[in-house]
Structures are given as structure tokens and as C-alpha cells.
Amino acid sequence: MHTKFSLSICLGIIAGSMGMAASAQAFSFTTNFTKDLIGPNEARGDIWLNSVEFGGTTVSNFGLVDRVNILHNDLWTGGNSGAGSADRGDLAEGLVQELLIEEGAVTALGNLNLNNIIDVEDRGSFSMNVWFDQAVDNLFFWERGRNSAMRIQAIDDVGNSIGNLLTINSRNWNRAGFGLNTVEIEGTQPVGSLGVSLADLGLSSAIAGVRVSAEGTSLFNGPDWKVVGSAASVPEPGTVMGLGAIASGMLVSSRRKKSQKA
């Protein structure tokens, strides 16, 4: 009885220590960036992501999108028809591609230029799998306009959905501290930001990618978005070994006490 109780406590301590990274929930973060242009054109030029800060932590080691599989994308037939397309600031580097192909989506998402985004028409529907160039344990989203929702779900290496399906609504996000004026729009729109943790995704280990989608309804309203991930942190081998030694020691001690009583 005492042996089982002690071992359970010990294993609980180990599980809790190893699972701390997954205990956070959806969170606000500060975006640290550098603008190439100033004045009236600052929202039209390159805006480079330097780091993000949240909960006393600064992250600058990012997983960037390096592969995309477009599962569905409403057809662009001219004007504001269709769904997702590659967009950039009027004076920024990057790609404009109304008839979005997977290589174009990678070009738009797979860099640190926050003025390279996926633009979705207001009533357009789309779904795409995006993978990062390394495993990630937090997702950082930006949405131009702060007036749209999107659905997200983690995926494995081959695109199978895992964990929770979430709807995140940028109407509730904090301002990211900058605006964007891109080829698709006239004028500058504010940008919102939101962080999504592994716990939000219903997972406890790092992920390879995420599925992002939206329906052609007023709730979704064509999200214009960017995503990067934080490179996954791995527990120090010494820490894991130390916790294992504690568990082993407690188990041996309990067995000895039981043997002495017998």
C-alpha cells in the first residue's frame, strides 16, 4: 500500500515536471520587429520579426513554414473572388499570387517578413496543411484587420490531424503594434496577434505542423494571416535522469521498508 502510494507520487512529480511546457494556455505576446521604411510608407514596406516575448520569456529561434499542402482553396476568377492568395506590402519584398499554388504559399509564409501573408477573401473558404522546418511547441499567429476567425489543428509529419480543433477569432486578439498596407487592400489595417500552446492543441509533445482553414461565412470573414512556431525545447538529459534516479531511489527505499516489516 505504502509502496504504491509513494511510487504514484513520484511518477506524478516526474510527469508534472516533464509536462510543464504544455501547461500554458492561449496567450498574448509582444512582437519585436524592425521596419525598413518609416513615415507614411512604413506599413507598406518590409517588417522583420526579431523576437516575441511572453511570460518573461523571449523567443527568437523560430520554426518557419517550409512545406504546404493546399487541401481546398476557392477558385479565383477575378476581382475579390476566390480564397487564399499570397500577398505582400505594396513596397515590400515578396510574392503576389492570386492563383495560389503550394510553392507560393511557402514563399509567403516561410520567412520572417511580417508583411508577407496569406490573404483570404471575405467569403472565401480554404484549408491547408503547413509544416515547419523543425518541431515547434508554440504557435504565433498574426492577422491583418483583427476582424476574422480561423480554425487550426495540429498535424503529424504526413498530415494526419491530431489533438483539438480550435477556432481562434482575431476580433479578441491584442494589437501587435504595427499595421499592414498590402497589394490586396487600400489603406493600412491594424494587426492582431495570438499565441497558441501545446495544451490548447490538446497535446503534450512538439508538433510538425498545423492545419489552418476558414469557411466562407461572416464569422470567418477572410482571415489574412501569418504563422511561425517556436523551436521545440527538449528537457535536459541530466534533468530527466535525475528525476528517474529519484523515482528509483524511492521505490528501493519502500521495498526495503516492506521487507524489514515482513
Protein Blocks (a to p, Z undefined) as FASTA:
>chain_A
ZZmmmmmmmmmmmmmmmmmmmmpccdddddddddfbgcjllmmmccddfbdceehiacfb
dcddfbdcdfbdcddeehjedjddddddfkbgcdddfbacfklmmmmmmccbfkbccddd
fkbccddddddfbdcfbdcdddehiaaccddddddfkopaehjdddddfklpccehiacd
dfkbgcjdddddddddfklnopabdcfbdcddddddfklnopaddddddddddddfklmm
mmmmmmmmmmmmmmmmmmmmZZ
